[in-house]
Amino acid sequence: MTIKKNIHAQLPASTKAYICAICGAVSLSSDGVCKVQGMGTKADWCGIEHTSPVGKCKHDKHNKRYKCTKCGQVSVNPELLCEPEKMSLEQRL
């Protein structure tokens, strides 16, 4: 039995990204979040366990979001996560 693992390109820890003040997701572009809270680097969230519930996108700004299966962080860009998994519509609303 062959197990197929989803392989993706990861960005360096110094990669800058925008953080959404409403839903908590991160994005490489300011257009990818509902309301920009500020900027951080991938090192600011990658690998840090996310214990609070995933924020819901209030304005449906981005229709694709990914959640890290390892730490629970949410991103618009899968490259910003260690082990991204596409979120279902129910998880995003």
C-alpha positions in Angstrom: 0.0 0.0 0.0 1.4 3.3 -1.0 0.7 6.4 1.0 0.8 9.6 -0.9 1.8 12.7 1.0 0.9 16.2 -0.1 4.2 18.0 -0.8 4.2 21.7 -1.1 6.9 24.4 -1.2 7.5 26.1 2.1 8.7 29.7 2.4 11.6 30.8 4.6 10.8 31.8 8.3 11.7 35.4 7.4 8.9 35.7 4.8 6.6 38.7 5.6 2.9 38.3 5.7 -0.2 40.3 6.6 -2.4 39.3 9.6 -6.2 39.7 9.5 -7.7 41.4 12.6 -11.1 39.8 12.0 -10.4 36.1 11.2 -6.8 35.7 12.2 -5.6 34.3 8.9 -2.3 35.3 7.3 -1.7 36.2 3.7 1.2 37.1 1.4 -0.9 40.0 0.1 -2.8 42.7 2.0 -5.7 42.0 -0.4 -6.0 38.5 0.9 -7.3 39.5 4.4 -10.5 41.1 5.5 -8.9 43.8 7.7 -5.1 44.2 8.0 -4.0 44.1 11.7 -0.3 44.3 10.8 2.6 42.4 9.4 4.6 39.6 10.8 7.0 37.0 9.6 6.3 33.3 9.1 8.5 32.7 12.2 5.9 34.6 14.3 3.2 31.9 13.9 4.6 28.8 12.1 4.8 25.9 14.5 3.2 27.8 17.4 0.1 25.9 18.5 -3.1 27.7 17.7 -5.5 26.9 20.6 -8.3 29.3 20.1 -11.1 28.5 17.6 -10.4 29.4 14.0 -11.8 32.8 13.2 -14.6 33.0 10.6 -14.1 35.3 7.6 -16.7 38.0 8.2 -16.5 39.6 4.7 -15.7 36.4 2.7 -12.7 38.3 1.4 -10.9 35.1 0.5 -12.7 32.0 -0.5 -9.8 29.6 0.0 -8.1 29.1 3.4 -5.8 26.5 4.6 -5.3 25.1 8.1 -2.0 23.6 9.3 -2.7 20.0 10.5 0.3 20.3 12.8 -0.3 23.5 14.7 -3.8 24.7 13.6 -2.7 28.1 12.2 -4.8 29.4 9.3 -3.5 31.0 6.1 -4.8 32.1 2.7 -1.5 30.8 1.2 -0.5 27.2 1.8 3.2 28.1 1.5 3.0 29.9 4.8 2.1 26.7 6.7 4.1 23.5 7.6 1.4 21.0 6.7 -1.5 22.8 5.0 -4.9 21.2 4.5 -7.6 23.0 2.5 -10.5 24.0 4.8 -14.0 23.0 3.9 -16.7 25.6 3.3 -18.3 24.7 6.7 -15.0 25.5 8.5 -14.7 28.9 6.8 -18.2 30.2 7.4 
